[in-house]
Amino acid sequence: MKKAYVFPGQGAQFTGMGLGLYQQSEKAKYLFEQANHILGFEITKVMFEGTDEELKQTNVTQPAIFLHSVILAQTIEDFAPSMVAGHSLGEFSALVAAGGLSFEDGLRLVAQRASAMQKACELTPSTMAAVLGLDDATIERICLQVAAESNFKEVVIPANYNCPGQVVISGSLEGVRIAGEKLKEAGAKRVLPLQVGGAFHSPLMEPAREELAQAIQTTPFSQPRCPIYQNVNAKPATDVETIKANLIAQLTAPVRWTQSVEAMGADGATVFVECGPGKVLQGLVKKIIPTAETQGVTV
């Protein structure tokens, strides 16, 4: 039996996240306090007591989910995955859990990533929307059509392939609006605007990609203990330079989650353990591989 550990991305946060870990584990408490020191503010206070609005701030959300996921993984006594993967931000959590990055360096990179993405969001008004009940090929065709009809002044691309029938598009405000209308005309059951700060995993994140690239290239990485299936190509990687290149490319490229889970299943994973806040990934895995066993981690 091969076990895959999967790590969630932005959107899984909730008030009180990590509090049980902090109270029940001395190791967890130490790591949380270390995070407060590294980040330069009491992220634990926001995680444990903050409002939904405070938790939605990108500079809080990404480190908070990373901390919850990584510290939770470190409390698992028999943590020995055959493979790991993470959704967007979760790829950093997965890499730290698998030994490819130190806790401290992983947290610093996540904080830099969040800051860079926030700055990119402020440069260009942009958004994302979830498209439900339409096949990938139709979504890809319509996004390309909308961009081409504007002479590529508008940006809109498929950004998250979450599961069959659920794809998130990302781009300029007008590009996403026009694409949304055409996608509904093409048969989408729903097109739901997302409450996000910008067009993540699209070309509009290029300034963030450039900034993060510099940080990644100067950070020490190690070969992970098991393969990590990366978002940009849904392929397993253990080579450090390949992993770094894919982490950099991830900011402007789609998250191929459906394809990643399919690849892990094809490589023998029968149990998928979600390590982090919430159960979103467990639900997506069941839609991608209905026969898979899914689990969460509780403390």
N, C-alpha and C positions, 0 to 999 in steps of 0.2 A: 504493500500500500504506500503510494507516494502522497506526501502532504505538501500542499502549496500554501504559503502564508501571503495574504494580500492586505494592502494598507490603503486606507481611504484618503481622499483629497479634500479640498476646500468644500464646505457645505455641511460637513458632518459635526460641526461644533455645537455645543449646548452648554448652558450655564450649569456649573458644578462639575464639568468634565475634569477627571483626574483627581478629584478630592478624595475618593475612596482609596486610590493608590497612595496618595500622600499620607493618609492617616494610618494605613495598614502596613506599609513597607518602609523600613529605614533607608533602604537603598533608593527607593523611589523618592523619598523626601530629600535625600542628598542630591539626587539628579535635578529635581525641581528647583532647589535652592541654587544649585550651580547654574541653571538656566537663567534665573533672575539676575545673577551676577554677570553672565555673558551678555545678556540682552540689554542690561542697564536699566531695567524697570521690572516691577513685580508682576510678571505675567501670571503668576499663580493667583494673585488677587483677582485679576480679570477672569481667569478661567473658573475660579471657584465661586466668585460673587458677582461678576460683571453682568450687565444687561445684554440682551440680544444684539443691540446696536453696537455696543462696545466690542463684542466678540466678532462682529462682521467686519471690523477694520482689518484690512489685509495684513498690516504689520503685526496684528495679534492673531488672526485666524490661522495663518500658515504655521508659525512657530507653535501655537497651541495644539493643533492637530498632530504635528510632528512629535511634540513632547509626549502627548497622550499615547500615541502609537508606539513609539520607541521604548518608552519606559514600561509600557504594558508588556511588550515583547521580552523585556529583560526580567520580568517576574515569572516567566514560563520556565519551569524547571527542565522540561524535556524538549526545549526549543531546538529542533533539528530539522528544519525544512529541507525538502528535496529541491525546492525552487521558491522564488519570491517574485512579487510584482507589486507595484503601487500605482494608483490612479493619479496622474498628474503630480501634485505635491507629494503624494504617497510614495513615489519612486525614491525620493530621498530617505524616507522612513525605512523603506524596504532595504535600501543599500546599507544603512547604518545597522539595521538588525542582522544583516547577513555578513557584517564585518568588513564591508568595503570602504567605510568611512568611520572615523571616530565620532562619538556622541557630540563632542565639542565642535569639531569641524562641520559636522552635518547641520547642527543648529545655526552656526554662523552663516553657512551657505543658504539655508532656508530663510534666515532673516534678510540677507542681501537680496535673495530672489524676490521676497515680498516687497521690499523697498523699491527695487528696480521695476517690478510690475506696476506698483502704484504710480510711480513717476510716468511710466509709459501710458497708463490710463488717463492721466491728467493732460498729456500732450494732445490726445485726439479723442473726442467724444465717441464712444463705441459701446457695443452691447453684445449679448448672446441670447439665444432662444432655443428651447427644446422642441424638437419636431417628433411627434408621435404617430406611429401607424403608417410609415412610408418606408419603402426600401432604400437602401444606401445609394444605389445607382441613380435613382430619380433625384435624390437630394443633391448628389454631386453634380448632375447635369444642370439642374436649375441654378445652383450657386454659380457655376461657371457662366451660365447664360446671363445672369444678372450682372455679373462683373463685366462681361464682354460688352453688353449693351450700354454700359456707362463708359466705355473705353477704359475700363479698369480704374476709373476714378473712385468707384465704390468697391469696398472690400467685403466679401462674404464667402466663408468656406465652412465645410463640415469640420468641427473642432473636437468633438468627443463622440466616438462610436461606442456608446455605452452598452447596448445589447440590441438584438434584432428588434427593429421597430422603435428604437429610441436613439436619435442622433441629435446632438447639440450643434447649432450653427453659430458662427462668431464673425463679427466684422463691424463696419461702420453703421451708424444708426439707420441711415437710409438704405444701405445695402441689405441689412437684416430685415427691415420693414418690407421692402419690395419682395425679397425672397420668401418671406413669410406668407405674403398674399399668394404668390405663385404656387407655393407648396400646398397651401390649402386647396387651391384650384385643382392641383394634381392628385388630390385625394388624401392628404394628411388629415388624421383625425383631429389633431390639435396642434397649434403652434403657440407655445407658452413663453412669453418674455421672462428672462431670468433677472433677479435682483442682484446684479454683479456690477463691479466698478468699471469693467471694460471688456475688450475683445481678447480674452485669453486664448492661447494656442492659435493665433492668427498672425499674419504678417505685421499687424499693428503692434505686436510685442517685440519688434526688431530692436528698438533701443534697449529694452530689458535684456534681450538675448546677448547683445554686445557687452553689456555691463556684467552679466552673470558669467560670460565666457572668461573674462579676465580673472574673476574670483575663483572659478573652477580650475583654471590652469595653474594657479598658484597654491592650490590646496592639495595636501598629500592624500592619495587614494591607495587602497590595498586591494588585492584580488579577493572577491567575496568567497565565502565558504561554499556557496551553491550558486547556480545560474540565476541571474535576474532578467526577467522578461521585460524589455523596455518599451515604453509607449510609442516611440516613433516608428518602430518596425515590427513589433510583436515577436521579436526573436530573442532567444536566450543569449546572455553575454556574461563572460567572466574576465575578459581582457580589459585592463584598466583604461587604456586609451580609447577603446570602443565605447565603454561606459561613459566616459567623460564627454566624448563627442555627442553621444545620444542625449545626455542630460542638457547640453547646450542647445541642441536642435529642438528639444522638446517644447521650448517656449513659443516657437512660431509654427510648430507642426501639430497635426491632430493627435489626440490620445486614442490609440487603437486598442481599446479595452476588450471589445468583443473578440478581436483577432488574438489578443494576448491570452485570454482565457481558453480559447479554442486550441491554441498552440500548447498550453500547459496540459490540457486534457489529452491532446494527441501524444504528448510525451510522458503520459502515465499518471498524471495527477488525478486522484479520485476524491480527495478530501481538500476543501478550500477553507482555510481558517482566516476570518477577518480579524485583524489586529488593530484596534483603534476605536474611536467613538462611533456609535451607530451600527446599522445593519444594512446599509445601502448596497455594499458590494456583494453581500450574501444573496440579496434579491436579484442583482444583475447576473451573478454566476448561475443561479437556478434557471434564468431565462435563456442563458447561452448554452448551458449543459444541464438539461433537466434531471439527468441521472446522478449528477454530482452530489456528494454530501457536503453541506456547509455548516460551519460552526462559528461561534464568536468566542471571545476570551473574556472571562469575568474574574473580578477580584473581590 
